[in-house]
Amino acid sequence: MTTTTDVVDRIAMGLGGGLMLLGIVVMGLINDLAGAPHVPVEEEGAIVATPVVSPDLRAYIIALGLLVWFVYGVYKLTSAPPTAEIDSPAAPADD
C-alpha cells in the first residue's frame, strides 16, 4: 500500500475538511461570540432563539463537506490501484 497523496487526495481533504470546519467550528463560534439575545419564553411557552447564522445554512455546508468526502471515496473505490514498479534483482557480477 502506498502512502503518497496525489492532487485529488489533497483537494478532497482540503475542500471537504474545510467545509466541515467552516460549518461546525467557525459558524458555531460566530453564533456563540455574537451572542444574540434570546427571549426566554413567549406566552405560549415556545422558546424563541435568533442565531446569527441560520442552522439551515450550517447544515447545508456540513452536508456539502460530507458529499465531497463521499464522492472522493467513490472515486478511490472505482479508480485503478497504483502499479508499483518491481525492480528485477541484479545479476551477480562475474570477476
N, C-alpha and C positions, 0 to 999 in steps of 0.2 A: 504494500500500500504506500502510495506517495503522500508526502506531507506538504507538497508545494501548492500554492494557491495561484490561480490564473486571474485574468481580468474579470471574468464573470463572477468568480468567487468573491473578489473584493467589492464589486458593485453590489451584489446581493447582500453581503454582510453590512456594507455601509448604508445602503438605502433602507433595507428592512430594519436594521438596528436603529438607524437614525429616526425613522418614523415612529418606532416603538418608544424610543426615549422622548421624542417630542410629545407624543400623545399622553404618555404616562407621567413622566417626571417633570418636564418643562411646563406643560399646561396645568399640571397639578400644583406646582409651586406658584404659578401665576394666580390660580384661584385662591390658594392659601394666603399669599402675600397681599393680594388686592383686598381680601377680606371684606367682600360685600356684606353689608349688614343684613342679618336675617330677621324677618319679622317672626317672633316666636310662634304665635298661634293666632289663626283667624277665629272668627266667631263660630264657624262650623267645626273647628278642630283640625283643619288642614294646616300643615306646616308649609310655609312659603319660603323657598330658597331661590336666590337670584345669583347664580355663579357668573363670573366674568366670561369664561369660555364655556360655550354650550356643551353639555355632555354628549349630544349627538355628534358634534364635530370631533370631539376626542375619540369617540367610539369609531368613527369612520377612519380617522388617521391610524388608530391602532389596528383596525381590520385591514387597512391597506398595507401596513407593515407585515402583517401575517400573510397576506396574499402574495407579497413579494417573496417571502421565505418559502411559501408553498410552491410557487412557480419555479423557484430555484431548485427545490427538492425534486420536482418532477423532471426538470432539465437534467439534474445529476443522475437520476434513475434511468433516464432514456438515452443518455449520451454513452458513447463507447468508452470503455476504460482506457486510460493511457497505456500505451505499449512501452515496456521497459526494454532498453537495448541490452542484450546479453553479450558480454564480451567472451569471445572464444579463448580458451586457455592457450597461452603461448607455448609453442613447441620448444623443448629444451635445445639450447644451442650446442652444436657439435664442435668440439675443440680439436 
